[in-house]
Structures are given as structure tokens and as C-alpha cells.
Amino acid sequence: MKQVLVTGGAGFIGSHLTEALLARGDAVTVVDDQSTGTFDNLAAVRDHPRLKCIEGDIGDPKLAARLAADAEHVYHLAAAVGVALVARQPKETIERNIHPTELLLDALVERCRSGDSVKFFLASTSEVYGKNPKATFHEEDDLIFGSTTRARWSYGASKAIDEFLALACHRQYGLPVVIGRFFNVVGPRQSGAYGMVLPRFVDAALAGRPLTVHDDGRQTRCFAHVRDVIVAVTQLMEAPDAEGRVFNIGSDQPVSIVELAQRVIAATGSAASVEYQSYADAYDADFEDIRRRVPDLTRLQQTIPHRNHYDLDAIIRAVIDAKTKQP
Ligand SMILES: NC(=O)c1ccc[n+]([C@@H]2O[C@H](COP(=O)([O-])OP(=O)(O)OC[C@H]3O[C@@H](n4cnc5c(N)ncnc54)[C@H](O)[C@@H]3O)[C@@H](O)[C@H]2O)c1
């Protein structure tokens, strides 16, 4: 049994991770300030004897030091997430994404220097590739961000700083870190409130409202079920070869956003239509997007035996089922 700390454990991905860690026998401490998540996401395991939930800000130095002192593994997922949230709160995004990572790493480096090695997983993002025009992104590819006058790049740039920090701690102090760059993770419990496309589409289709597609809808993304992603993350944390390295995690099967909308409409049997909205109307006048985002999964597949089990239709079905089962 490991003592595991999950920051952001009441969020979408964090709650699934927490359930998986409890199921395999770990003792899990979740810290979450409920800024975008909610402890309701942990309803199924709320009374679990090996789960401890702490409501708090991991950007609080005392709390970060206290929680980092007890953990054997740390999964750091707490962050400001979602294109819409980043557009609304660029300053908080940068602070939320960098400061807590630094606090946790500082505490773990201290322990590491006194011979106590704690494994650290950093949840990073495909957004770090910025607007690199390559057809598929490999972990060693360049990060190509737009101007600092365009707030959307602050999310990817702040996560890139997290990656630099984690890798620096590995190089300088031997801290065992693993970095996962998530590409569109979806599934039950994901909120559509911060710009996530699939829950937004499913909510609209179920309510018979138009599905709002941004720009021409021909931009492509790859969607992975959160359960597949969690399996990859937990396997990476057990793989000695993964230490000090960065991994793309997700699906490598692209779909255009307008096709996603059509598949959601078909799967729900909804009479809803598709409507188009410019990025300027959805976010702001200088919003820039990425046309195509597909991961190269070679490194992941060479390091762990993992393969995704859910295809896009199964994922859409799972999201619909979860939403229609809610009271
Ligand atoms: N969902 C995706 O497609 C995706 C893609 C790329 C990267 N990620 C990364 O995965 C991680 C989890 O994302 P998610 O989709 O589950 O989002 P989420 O918003 O559901 O989860 C983030 C959680 O962190 C909590 N949180 C934020 N700041 C905090 C703080 N200072 N102290 C304590 N708790 C705090 C929030 O309340 C929330 O519960 C994030 O680091 C995100 O950047 C997600």
C-alpha cells in the first residue's frame, strides 16, 4: 500500500485517478480547492477508509509542505484548465499553474536530498506544442507559442514552465519525475463549463439546443477516454524507464469538431442542429487556435504495454449514459 497525494483529485481526471488508486489498494489523500472541481465527483468513494479529502489551495506553502511530507507518490493535477477559463482569467491561470508546482517540487527535492525519494507525476498538456504545424507531435518537437499579447498561450507556456521545473529537479537532484502531456481527455464527470467541447455538445444535444461549433469546425482533435488515460498514467508511474521523461498520452485518432458534433447528435437521437460561431465571438478578437492536434504515441507504447480500449463512439456513449443517469 502506497501513501499517494493527488492534487486536483476532486476534478474530472483526478477523481477517476483517485478511484483507480483506491481500487488497487493505495491510501489516497486528495487536496482540492473546488475551483473547477467538486468533491461530489468522489461520491462513489467518499466513505472509503483509505481516502482522505482536504479542501484547500495547494498554492498555500504550509499545506503543500505538510502534504508533500507524507506522500510516497504525488500526482499533481491541480491547475487552471479549459480554454474559456484561461481566456477569462489569464493571470490566475499562470499563478495557479506555476506556483503550486514549484512548492511541491521544492518540498520533494528537500526529501530527495535527505535520501527519501518520492515519485512525482506532472499533468501537462498538448497545449505545450502551441501552434507547431506538424501533422503529429513528438515529445522532442519544438514548442511554438504565439505572442504574449494573446492570453490563450499562457496556459501552454505555464505548463511548459512546470515541465522545465520538474525536469530540472530530475537533472539536478535525481528527483524521479514523470511528465504526461494529455491530449483531449474526455469521459463521465467532465464539466462543459470551461470550454470543453464534448460535454458541451452532449448537454446541448440532450436539451435539443444547437451544438455550437467554433470557426469552420474542420479543426481536428483526438479524444481519449479518461479510463484509458488513467491506466497509462499509473503504468508510467510504475515504469523505471519513464523517470525523467515526457510522454504524450491520449488517442492518436483525429476527428474534426463538426464530425464530433454530428456523431453526438446521431448517438443521442437528438433533433438539435449545428450552429457556427467565430472565435472572436466565442473568446476574443485575437484568439488563435490550432487546426490539428495529433500525438505521436511511439514513446508511450515503447515504455508501457498500454493500448486504448475505447473508440470515439464508445466514449460518446459513455458520456451520454453518465449524463442521462444523473437525477
Ligand atoms: N481534460 C483534459 O483534456 C486535459 C488536457 C490536458 C491537460 N489536462 C491537465 O489535467 C489536469 C486535470 O484536468 P481536468 O480536466 O481534470 O480539470 P479539472 O478542472 O476537472 O481538474 C482540476 C482540479 O484542480 C483543482 N484545483 C485547481 N487549482 C487548485 C489549487 N490551487 N489547489 C487545489 N486544487 C486546485 C480544481 O478545483 C479541479 O478539481 C490539469 O492539470 C490539466 O491541465 C487536462
The ligand as a Gaussian input file, in Angstrom:
#p B3LYP/6-31G(d) Opt

LIG

0 1
 N       -9.070000      17.309000     -19.559000
 C       -8.170000      17.416000     -20.492000
 O       -8.441000      17.174000     -21.662000
 C       -6.762000      17.835000     -20.172000
 C       -5.893000      18.034000     -21.249000
 C       -4.590000      18.420000     -20.965000
 C       -4.148000      18.557000     -19.663000
 N       -5.022000      18.380000     -18.638000
 C       -4.494000      18.543000     -17.280000
 O       -5.013000      17.547000     -16.420000
 C       -5.205000      18.063000     -15.104000
 C       -6.620000      17.789000     -14.640000
 O       -7.536000      18.426000     -15.524000
 P       -9.097000      18.115000     -15.524000
 O       -9.539000      18.054000     -16.929000
 O       -9.405000      17.005000     -14.609000
 O       -9.645000      19.506000     -14.966000
 P      -10.477000      19.849000     -13.637000
 O      -10.698000      21.318000     -13.664000
 O      -11.660000      18.955000     -13.544000
 O       -9.431000      19.445000     -12.509000
 C       -8.529000      20.352000     -11.903000
 C       -8.792000      20.284000     -10.414000
 O       -7.807000      21.042000      -9.732000
 C       -8.454000      21.794000      -8.708000
 N       -7.569000      22.924000      -8.416000
 C       -7.179000      23.912000      -9.254000
 N       -6.310000      24.722000      -8.641000
 C       -6.126000      24.227000      -7.391000
 C       -5.336000      24.619000      -6.270000
 N       -4.528000      25.694000      -6.332000
 N       -5.385000      23.883000      -5.142000
 C       -6.183000      22.790000      -5.063000
 N       -6.951000      22.365000      -6.095000
 C       -6.923000      23.084000      -7.234000
 C       -9.794000      22.170000      -9.294000
 O      -10.767000      22.503000      -8.335000
 C      -10.146000      20.885000     -10.033000
 O      -10.831000      19.979000      -9.191000
 C       -4.845000      19.544000     -15.183000
 O       -3.526000      19.725000     -14.719000
 C       -4.907000      19.866000     -16.667000
 O       -4.043000      20.916000     -17.033000
 C       -6.318000      18.023000     -18.859000

